Amino acid sequence: MENIIISAIISFILTFYAIPIIILVANSKKLFDHPDARKIHLTPIPSLGGFGIFAGFLVALLLMADTNSVSQGFQYYIAAFLITFFVGMKDDVLVISPMKKFIGQLVVAVILMFKANLLIVTMHGFMGVGIIHPTFSYFLTGLTILVVMNAFNLIDGIDALAATIGIITASVFSIFFFLNNDMFFALMGFTFAASLLAFLIYNFSPARIFMGDTGSMLLGLVNAILVIRFIETAESSNILPVLGSPAMGFGILALPLLDTLRVFGIRILHGRSPFSPDRNHLHHLLLDKGLSHTEVTVVLAVSTVVMIVMTYFALPIGTTNVILA
């Protein structure tokens, strides 16, 4: 418990004091996210907040994680975070093609699956399926990592939204891990949430800095790791078992996942690439209804909490029914 608290404090303090320096450097070097036809902000704003989030999170994790008790391969998680950071930073500073970004994400997924042994090995009764073939296990796990990373990347469209949702989701997963004495993943989630909280102070509307792809992809990666670990351990817990763990995991991440699926579906129906930019995300629709950035963030944050609670109480109807609903 002490390690988690100290790690969260370190992460918060480092990020809190790093962000103003990053803003100063970004302004002096003119490293801005410039407004265009599909963006919300009207003036150039620095988009390197992910650097501060990453620095606070990684330093705290390295200092406070008990690596001797982590049988899952601590160094491979660090490698995945580093690759995500470098891919995101290059995109924020120089802009890279979606294919290069996808390749970087795929490398991260491969490291986590084949080196850290982070795998979904059973469907826990979804559609009547239990243990799955190793080939499908790798496919499903890789798809989960890629989808969650991009889902959080895509909801980072207005001030404070992605960070707020990330704090909620990472904290919910971490509470479960803490209660089940799975301390490394509890520490990972709470440490990252603390870093997001410090960043959020500068990201509230009107934002002084954005997290950029560096922050949003790292946000997605941490949540992907947490949800896969949750799916694989929740039902077998001796302390707080959660039946229907895939449904519960989906419910926790429902807002970014469902919004991404909805937007991709609309784009495909209109004969466009699912990755083509537009203004069809939930936050865009709520802004068009006249809500402010802060109001949209509050509405979607409350919706996330409601979805989590509803999913938990709906679990008795079965994994398949909950996910389909």
C-alpha positions as CSV (number, residue, x, y, z in Angstrom):
1,M,0.0,0.0,0.0
2,E,2.8,2.4,0.9
3,N,4.6,1.8,-2.4
4,I,1.4,2.6,-4.3
5,I,0.8,5.9,-2.4
6,I,4.5,7.0,-2.7
7,S,4.5,6.1,-6.4
8,A,1.4,8.1,-7.1
9,I,2.8,11.1,-5.2
10,I,6.1,10.9,-7.2
11,S,4.2,10.6,-10.5
12,F,1.9,13.5,-9.7
13,I,4.7,15.8,-8.5
14,L,7.1,15.0,-11.5
15,T,4.3,15.5,-14.0
16,F,3.0,18.7,-12.3
17,Y,6.4,20.4,-12.4
18,A,7.4,19.0,-15.8
19,I,4.4,20.4,-17.7
20,P,5.1,24.1,-17.3
21,I,8.7,23.5,-18.5
22,I,7.4,21.6,-21.5
23,I,4.9,24.5,-22.3
24,L,7.8,27.0,-22.1
25,V,10.0,24.9,-24.4
26,A,7.2,24.2,-26.8
27,N,6.3,27.9,-27.0
28,S,9.9,28.9,-27.6
29,K,10.5,26.3,-30.3
30,K,6.9,26.8,-31.8
31,L,6.0,23.1,-31.3
32,F,2.3,23.6,-31.6
33,D,-0.9,21.8,-32.6
34,H,-2.2,24.2,-35.1
35,P,-6.0,24.6,-35.6
36,D,-7.6,23.4,-38.8
37,A,-11.1,22.7,-40.2
38,R,-11.8,19.7,-38.0
39,K,-10.1,20.8,-34.8
40,I,-11.8,22.5,-31.9
41,H,-9.2,24.9,-30.7
42,L,-8.7,28.3,-32.4
43,T,-5.2,29.1,-31.5
44,P,-1.9,27.1,-31.6
45,I,-1.4,25.1,-28.5
46,P,1.5,22.9,-27.4
47,S,0.8,19.2,-27.8
48,L,3.7,17.6,-25.9
49,G,1.9,17.0,-22.6
50,G,2.4,13.3,-23.2
51,F,6.1,13.8,-22.5
52,G,5.3,15.0,-18.9
53,I,2.8,12.2,-18.4
54,F,5.3,9.6,-19.5
55,A,8.2,11.1,-17.4
56,G,6.2,11.1,-14.2
57,F,4.7,7.7,-14.8
58,L,7.9,5.9,-15.8
59,V,10.2,7.4,-13.2
60,A,7.7,6.6,-10.4
61,L,7.2,3.1,-11.7
62,L,10.9,2.4,-12.0
63,L,11.5,3.7,-8.4
64,M,8.6,2.0,-6.6
65,A,7.7,-1.2,-8.5
66,D,8.8,-4.4,-6.7
67,T,10.4,-6.0,-9.8
68,N,11.4,-9.1,-7.8
69,S,7.7,-10.0,-7.4
70,V,6.7,-9.4,-11.0
71,S,6.8,-12.7,-12.8
72,Q,5.2,-11.2,-15.9
73,G,8.4,-9.5,-17.2
74,F,8.8,-6.0,-15.9
75,Q,11.4,-5.0,-18.5
76,Y,9.0,-5.9,-21.3
77,Y,6.3,-3.5,-20.0
78,I,9.0,-0.8,-19.8
79,A,10.1,-1.6,-23.4
80,A,6.5,-1.3,-24.6
81,F,6.1,2.1,-22.9
82,L,9.3,3.4,-24.4
83,I,8.4,2.3,-27.9
84,T,4.9,3.9,-27.6
85,F,6.6,7.1,-26.3
86,F,9.0,7.4,-29.2
87,V,6.4,6.6,-31.8
88,G,4.0,9.2,-30.2
89,M,6.7,11.8,-29.9
90,K,7.8,11.5,-33.5
91,D,4.1,11.9,-34.6
92,D,3.6,14.9,-32.3
93,V,6.8,16.7,-33.5
94,L,7.2,15.6,-37.1
95,V,3.9,13.8,-38.0
96,I,4.2,10.2,-39.3
97,S,1.9,8.2,-41.5
98,P,-0.9,6.1,-40.0
99,M,0.8,3.0,-41.3
100,K,4.1,3.7,-39.4
101,K,2.1,4.5,-36.3
102,F,0.2,1.2,-36.7
103,I,3.5,-0.7,-37.1
104,G,4.8,0.8,-33.9
105,Q,1.7,-0.3,-32.1
106,L,2.0,-3.8,-33.6
107,V,5.5,-4.1,-32.3
108,V,4.3,-3.1,-28.8
109,A,1.6,-5.8,-29.0
110,V,4.1,-8.4,-30.1
111,I,6.4,-7.6,-27.2
112,L,3.6,-7.8,-24.7
113,M,2.2,-11.1,-26.0
114,F,5.4,-13.0,-26.8
115,K,7.8,-11.6,-24.1
116,A,5.5,-10.4,-21.2
117,N,3.1,-13.3,-21.8
118,L,0.1,-10.9,-21.6
119,L,-2.6,-13.0,-23.3
120,I,-6.3,-13.6,-23.3
121,V,-6.5,-17.4,-23.2
122,T,-10.2,-17.9,-22.5
123,M,-13.5,-16.2,-23.5
124,H,-15.0,-16.9,-20.1
125,G,-18.3,-18.2,-21.6
126,F,-18.8,-15.4,-24.2
127,M,-20.9,-17.0,-27.0
128,G,-20.5,-20.3,-25.1
129,V,-16.7,-20.3,-25.6
130,G,-14.2,-21.2,-22.9
131,I,-10.5,-21.9,-23.5
132,I,-9.4,-20.8,-27.0
133,H,-6.7,-22.0,-29.4
134,P,-3.3,-20.3,-29.0
135,T,-3.5,-18.9,-32.5
136,F,-6.8,-17.1,-31.8
137,S,-5.5,-16.1,-28.4
138,Y,-2.7,-14.1,-30.0
139,F,-5.0,-12.7,-32.6
140,L,-7.6,-11.6,-29.9
141,T,-5.0,-10.2,-27.6
142,G,-3.2,-8.2,-30.3
143,L,-6.6,-6.9,-31.6
144,T,-7.5,-5.8,-28.0
145,I,-4.3,-3.9,-27.6
146,L,-4.6,-2.2,-30.9
147,V,-8.3,-1.3,-30.5
148,V,-7.9,0.1,-27.0
149,M,-4.8,2.1,-27.9
150,N,-6.6,3.7,-30.9
151,A,-9.9,4.2,-29.0
152,F,-8.3,6.4,-26.4
153,N,-6.3,8.1,-29.2
154,L,-9.6,9.0,-30.9
155,I,-11.5,10.4,-27.9
156,D,-8.7,12.8,-27.2
157,G,-10.6,15.6,-29.1
158,I,-11.5,18.2,-26.5
159,D,-10.0,19.7,-23.3
160,A,-9.7,17.3,-20.4
161,L,-11.8,14.5,-21.8
162,A,-9.2,11.7,-22.5
163,A,-7.4,12.4,-19.2
164,T,-10.6,12.4,-17.2
165,I,-11.9,9.1,-18.7
166,G,-8.4,7.6,-18.3
167,I,-8.3,8.5,-14.6
168,I,-11.6,6.8,-14.1
169,T,-10.8,3.6,-16.0
170,A,-7.3,3.1,-14.7
171,S,-8.5,3.7,-11.1
172,V,-11.4,1.2,-11.4
173,F,-9.0,-1.5,-12.6
174,S,-6.4,-0.6,-10.0
175,I,-9.0,-0.8,-7.1
176,F,-9.8,-4.3,-8.2
177,F,-6.1,-5.3,-8.4
178,F,-5.4,-3.7,-5.0
179,L,-8.3,-5.6,-3.4
180,N,-7.0,-8.8,-4.9
181,N,-3.4,-8.2,-3.8
182,D,-2.2,-7.9,-7.4
183,M,0.1,-5.1,-6.4
184,F,2.2,-4.5,-9.5
185,F,-0.8,-3.8,-11.7
186,A,-2.5,-1.8,-9.0
187,L,0.6,0.3,-8.7
188,M,0.8,0.7,-12.5
189,G,-2.8,1.9,-12.7
190,F,-2.7,4.3,-9.8
191,T,0.6,5.7,-10.8
192,F,-0.6,6.4,-14.3
193,A,-3.8,7.9,-13.0
194,A,-1.8,10.3,-10.7
195,S,0.2,11.4,-13.7
196,L,-3.0,12.1,-15.7
197,L,-4.4,14.0,-12.7
198,A,-1.4,16.4,-12.7
199,F,-1.6,16.9,-16.4
200,L,-5.4,17.6,-16.1
201,I,-4.6,20.7,-14.1
202,Y,-3.1,22.2,-17.3
203,N,-5.6,20.6,-19.7
204,F,-8.9,22.0,-18.3
205,S,-10.6,24.3,-20.7
206,P,-9.1,26.6,-21.9
207,A,-6.3,24.1,-22.2
208,R,-2.7,25.3,-21.9
209,I,-1.4,22.1,-23.4
210,F,-2.6,18.9,-25.1
211,M,-1.4,15.3,-24.4
212,G,-0.8,14.6,-28.1
213,D,-0.4,11.2,-29.5
214,T,2.3,10.4,-27.0
215,G,-0.1,10.8,-24.1
216,S,-3.2,9.3,-25.7
217,M,-1.4,6.2,-27.1
218,L,0.3,5.6,-23.7
219,L,-3.1,6.1,-22.1
220,G,-4.6,3.4,-24.4
221,L,-1.7,1.1,-23.8
222,V,-1.9,1.2,-20.0
223,N,-5.6,0.6,-20.2
224,A,-5.1,-2.3,-22.7
225,I,-2.7,-4.0,-20.3
226,L,-5.0,-3.5,-17.3
227,V,-8.1,-4.8,-19.1
228,I,-6.3,-7.9,-20.4
229,R,-4.9,-8.6,-16.9
230,F,-8.4,-8.0,-15.5
231,I,-10.1,-10.4,-17.9
232,E,-7.6,-13.2,-17.1
233,T,-7.6,-12.9,-13.3
234,A,-11.0,-11.4,-12.2
235,E,-13.0,-14.7,-12.2
236,S,-10.4,-16.8,-10.5
237,S,-9.8,-14.3,-7.6
238,N,-10.2,-15.8,-4.1
239,I,-10.9,-12.3,-2.6
240,L,-13.2,-10.5,-5.0
241,P,-14.2,-12.7,-8.0
242,V,-15.9,-10.9,-10.8
243,L,-17.9,-13.3,-13.0
244,G,-18.2,-12.3,-16.7
245,S,-14.9,-10.5,-16.6
246,P,-14.9,-9.8,-20.4
247,A,-18.2,-8.0,-20.0
248,M,-17.0,-6.1,-17.0
249,G,-13.8,-5.1,-18.8
250,F,-15.8,-4.0,-21.8
251,G,-18.1,-2.0,-19.6
252,I,-15.3,-0.1,-17.9
253,L,-13.9,0.9,-21.3
254,A,-17.3,1.2,-23.0
255,L,-17.3,4.9,-23.8
256,P,-14.1,5.0,-25.9
257,L,-14.7,1.5,-27.4
258,L,-18.4,2.1,-28.4
259,D,-17.7,5.6,-29.7
260,T,-14.8,4.3,-31.9
261,L,-17.0,1.4,-33.2
262,R,-19.8,3.8,-34.0
263,V,-17.6,6.3,-35.8
264,F,-15.8,3.5,-37.8
265,G,-19.2,2.0,-38.8
266,I,-20.5,5.4,-40.0
267,R,-17.3,6.0,-42.1
268,I,-17.4,2.5,-43.6
269,L,-21.2,2.9,-44.5
270,H,-20.3,6.1,-46.3
271,G,-17.6,4.4,-48.3
272,R,-14.7,6.1,-46.5
273,S,-11.7,4.7,-44.7
274,P,-12.4,4.0,-41.0
275,F,-9.4,6.2,-40.2
276,S,-10.5,9.2,-42.2
277,P,-11.0,12.3,-40.0
278,D,-14.4,13.8,-39.3
279,R,-16.5,15.3,-36.6
280,N,-18.8,12.4,-35.7
281,H,-17.4,11.5,-32.3
282,L,-19.7,11.9,-29.3
283,H,-17.8,14.9,-28.0
284,H,-18.2,16.7,-31.4
285,L,-22.0,16.0,-31.4
286,L,-22.3,17.3,-27.8
287,L,-20.3,20.4,-28.7
288,D,-22.6,21.0,-31.7
289,K,-25.5,20.9,-29.3
290,G,-24.1,23.9,-27.5
291,L,-22.3,22.3,-24.6
292,S,-18.9,23.7,-23.5
293,H,-15.7,21.6,-23.3
294,T,-16.1,21.3,-19.5
295,E,-19.8,20.3,-19.8
296,V,-19.1,17.7,-22.4
297,T,-16.3,16.2,-20.3
298,V,-18.5,16.1,-17.2
299,V,-21.4,14.4,-19.2
300,L,-19.2,11.8,-20.7
301,A,-17.3,11.1,-17.4
302,V,-20.6,10.6,-15.6
303,S,-21.8,8.4,-18.4
304,T,-18.6,6.3,-18.0
305,V,-19.2,5.8,-14.3
306,V,-22.9,5.0,-14.9
307,M,-21.9,2.4,-17.6
308,I,-19.5,0.8,-15.2
309,V,-22.1,0.5,-12.4
310,M,-24.8,-0.7,-14.8
311,T,-22.4,-3.4,-16.2
312,Y,-21.5,-4.6,-12.8
313,F,-25.1,-5.1,-11.7
314,A,-26.0,-6.7,-15.0
315,L,-23.4,-9.4,-14.8
316,P,-25.8,-12.0,-13.5
317,I,-27.6,-12.1,-16.9
318,G,-24.4,-13.5,-18.4
319,T,-21.3,-12.3,-20.3
320,T,-22.8,-12.7,-23.8
321,N,-26.0,-10.8,-22.9
322,V,-24.2,-8.0,-21.2
323,I,-21.7,-7.4,-24.1
324,L,-24.4,-7.6,-26.8
325,A,-26.6,-5.3,-24.8
